Amino acid sequence: MALPDLRQAFVWRTPPWRRLCRAVALSAALAAGPHTAPSVAAPSDTGADAPENQKESDWMDARWSRTDFGNFEASILPLPNGTVAKGLTVRVGEHGEAALVYDTASRTLRAGWTDGFLKFSGARYGLIQPPQPAGKLRFLAPNAPGWSPTAGRWRGFHVHGPRVVLDYEVGETRVCESPWYETANGFGAFTRTLEIGRTTEPLALALLEAGGRRFEVKPFNGLTLATLTDPSGLLIVAATGEAGGELRLSRSALTLRFPATNVPRRVKVFLAAGKAEDLPRIAGLIQESPAPEDLSFWAQPGPPRWHPLTTRGQRGAGAGAFTIDTLTIPYENPWKALFFTSGIDFLPNGDAAVCTIHGDVWLVSGLDDTLEQLTWRRLATGLFQPLGLRVLQGKVFVLGRDQITILHDQNGDGEADYYENFFNGIHTSTAGHDYVTSLETDTNGNLYYVDPRGLHRVSADAAHFETIAEGWRNPNGMGATPDGTILTVAPQEGEWTPSSAICEVRPGGWYGYGGPRVTPERPIGYDPPLCWIPHSVDNSGGSQLWVTSPRWGPLRNHFLHFSYGRCAEFLVLRDVVDGVPQGALAPLPGRFLSGVMRGAFRPQDGQLYVVGSRGWQTSAARDGCLQRVRYRGNDPLLPVGFHVHSNGLRLTFTASLERASAEDPGSYAVAQWNYRYAAPYGSKDYSVIAPDTVGHDALAVRSAILLPDTRSVFLEIPALRPVMQWEVKYSLTTVEGKTMRSQLQGTINRLAPQWQP
């Protein structure tokens, strides 16, 4: 075939996988019975909706402010005396009329306010800016560790109806704490009920900043009250209960001191705001308040809060090797919960656990072949932008921006009642775009995640932590082989990142974001990626996933790359020359309803399930998706291997090739180009032959030789050299007369010796 004919056959300007195909509207709002899935259609990738044409106004969405997500929310929270990076805001009061925020890193209460909970920004779906306190600020505690000794550990918290019980350690002492807001006599007071275990050393709890206010501790109507007064009014503090402690001013803060004791104690701390003339009635509220509660009641499981939802899925059609089924998400639901899905794995019974970026985890059952009735149970809420989830030994581990949390459903009602902190050594940046993503594991039980600081490993017992490598811009995904010997990370195009890429990680490696770090072993200033990805192929990558399912036949032991930007998936081919890895991407058929970020193979059926999300610079049609990719057993007609030599390229396919088309050099079009690694955002494509010229170099295929296995072909390309980006477009016929027409994009880091027939 002559080259002009090949160009026409490929329709290069509008490849089939990029053709515009709009998602149709959902059929009906969520009602009592199962719901019919919408017709499945691919997202848009052209025109005004294309990722590169979107703008900030396209991503303004205030729906999160209308979501009912329960009585707590983990987030960054700005305060007048300093931002809380790992905040847990708890709604308190019989009518939810007040709120407090704790710093879980230091186990410190930082502030309290009334007349509201949290207000959320609508910028970028509420995911780029932190929430703000929604009411009137009543007090601030010191921006410093609240307890002395400062050593300790955050254990987690229990949920029972409207109450939350915090669980942590101060030194070696176990402390449980439940905040609340009590009202009487027309006034309100914040309360902290503390259960303090046996302690061999004195403890001190910082309660309030003095902040230049007049401080006084005095008896009043049988109580010992501390007052802090300034022109705006006064704050009143009291402590009641067993060995309630001593209030005193220390280091410009009001503290409550507890002597060492071998007997556990219960204490209730009151904090109220008012005016001097309100003191008698506030004191009356304190005197009438019940004694400190036994927190073991509130720490046990309570009644369920969220009732199950049902939907009906839709099986995909078609006779190809792969079919995409849609597991319909209850986008419309009684709580206005948002489904920007961001992680998936499976429980031992085959149910899916799915997390969403806005903080939920859902359990999905009914994953049979028909998908006729799917049941959704809201397992958890209020997590901090979870972007990864794995199930280990039957337990759901969720990666948040603040910590890795284990969710415990202690009474089996489908709702988590204990949120256990597994690891909170994550560095939580207060910058808007510093997400913590893509929880992975290996057969030794180690956990992995990636953030702008690097790729990190947490040991199976959470006792050890290490940063393996650094230098990625806004990574939204990673991957790990089952044994953890190969780790990958996908950075995003931008400053010091000329295009998106997949990096195979070298321990101690530097991958370029922030500028070059030249060493004798790193002469170009960064470790090269496994594979650069052209912007038009994937402008924003998700995770990588190794194909472990025997049902996926010829693709088993390869790995997949998910495209958040293009709502697609790719097969990644890996080549190694002299110990140096390099890779190439082959597109897999089909498009998804949202930007795919994570995936998992379900052991019960051996098929791939993926989740994705809408955001910025993605062609997503829906907020999120949960879809199943079924391999039907047909030959997928895909390339499954490549190897580069100094004189050409060997490609291996799943099918035997018809000799005439395989050995026709006109069946192939090969091009190459480089990018510029520099501080400006991204890079144009530059000629390798003329480095200052924008464009691609066409490479002549001198000959094509079909190898004896009939599935491999060697393309003789004398001009082949190490290059950031190469591309092969091919149009071939199998021995069974089937057409294979697609493309590969890859990177050459090193050439093997010349191939000899």
Secondary structure, DSSP 4 states (H G I P E B T S, - for coil): --HHHHHHHHTTTS-GGGS--PPPPPSS---SS--PPPPP-PPP-SGGGSGGG--GGGG---GGGG----SEEEEEE--TT--EEEEEEEEESTT--EEEEEETTTTEEEEEEES--EE---GGGGTSS--EE-SEEEEE--SS-SEES--EEEEEEEEETTEEEEEEEETTEEEEEEEEEEEETTEEEEEEEEEE--BSS-EEEEEEE-TT-EEEEEEETTEEEEEEEETTEEEEEEEEETT--EEEEETTEEEEEE--BSS-EEEEEEEEEE-GGGHHHHHHHHHHSPPPP-HHHHTS-----S--EEE--B----SSSEEEEE-----S-TT-----EEEEEE-TTS-EEEEETTS-EEEEE--SSS---EEEEEEE---S---EEEEETTEEEEE-SS-EEEEE-TTSSSS--EEEEEE-------STT---EEEEE-TT--EEEEETTEEEEE-TTS--EEEEEB--SS---EEE-TTSSSEEE---SBBTBSS-EEEEPPTT-B--TTS---BTTBTTSSPPPSEE--TTT-SSEEEEEE---GGGGGGTTSEEEEETTTTEEEEEEEEEETTEEEEEEEEPS---SSEEEEEEE-TTT--EEEEEE--SS---SSSEEEEEEEE-SS----EEEEEEETTEEEEEESSPBPHHHHT-GGGEEEEEEB---SSSBS---B-SSSTTSBS-EEE---EEEE-TTSSEEEEE-TT---EEEEEEEEEEEBTTS-EEEEEEEEEES-PBSPP--
